[in-house]
């Protein structure tokens, strides 16, 4: 996470989306522990892929969240 924070521009937004709940919780926690700040923003394309449309049609959830990098 430190390296990711170093290479992202300070104003960059990192988008994460997955259909796998356990992975979502794990990656969201890792980002938060690394100083990334969740923001209330839609994740572009999170529900647009063929997989996402299929999962949503099956009543499954897409877990998506946007993050800002740690303050430098």
N, C-alpha and C positions, 0 to 999 in steps of 0.2 A: 504494500500500500504506500510505503514511503516513496518508492521510485515512481509510482503512478502519480502521486501528488507533485513530485518534482517536475515531471514532464508536461503536466497539464498547465495551460495558461491560467492565471489566477481567476479570470472571469469565465472559464470553461464550465460547461455543464456535462456531467457524466450520466449517461442513461443506462439503466440495467433493466432487462426484462427476461422473464423465464416462466415456463409453465410448471416448474418443479418447486413446490412449496419449501421443502427443506433446504434446497440450494438457495432460494431467494432469501430465507431467513439468515442463512450462513453468510452470504455475500453482503447483505445489508448490514449485518453486525460487524463484519470485517471492515467495511468502509467506515462505519461510525467509529469503531475503535481506532481507525487510522486518521481520524479527524475530519473525515468528509461529512458535510452537513446536508441532510435531506432537505429538499425544497418542494414546495407544492407546485409542481409543474407536470404537465402531461408528457409522457414519454413518446416521442414521435415514432410511429410505425410499430408500436408495441403490439397492436392487435391487427396489423395489416398483412402479416406473412400468411402463407398458406397454412402453416402449422397452427398459428394463432387462431385463424378463422375456424379451422377444424376443431380445435380444443374448445373454443367458445360455443360452437354449434353443439358440442357434446355436453355443454353445461359446466365445463372446467374453467378454472380461473387462470388468468395471466397476471403474474405478480410483477409490477413495474414500479420503479421509483427513480427520481432524478436526484442527483447529488452535486453539490459544489465542493471544490477542493478545499483542503484546510487553509486557513488564513496564514499567510507568510509573514 
